[in-house]
Amino acid sequence: MKLIPSFTIDHTKLKPGIYLSRQDEVGGEKVTTYDIRMIAPNREPGLSQGAIHTIEHLVATYLRNDPEWGGRIIYWGPMGCLTGNYLILKGEWPFEELRQLMIRAFRSVVEFEGEVPGTTSETCGNCRLHDLPMAKYEAARYVERLEKEFCCEYPE
């Protein structure tokens, strides 16, 4: 069976950052998938399920409610390997704009207080699998990484 392109990336060389994963055309419009890599795969422990689930809820809510970006968001969700998230957007955007967006979105997780949106048994398929303190920790770590060292090219 032929490998899909994302399985041909050397994950031992990936660093935290934002990568262009793929581009497609849907209904005559460009749709771009970004790899929002929060940790170094296979060199750091994966994100806890509770933390990534909470990050999914908080960042999705932040992005879809953002006045500038909300209409561009197609999908935000976690990677199965628990090393980050996928962001699917209408169009193609400069990495610096995405970096600033991700810094704002992840800072919103760090600063969040209260009940995480969509975490009742009526609004979430696994409402007990949330960990706000760990989500805040991981979000702060990712913001720090995006502010210090930012990479956006897959390693060869």
Disulfide bonds with the S-S distance in Angstrom:
none
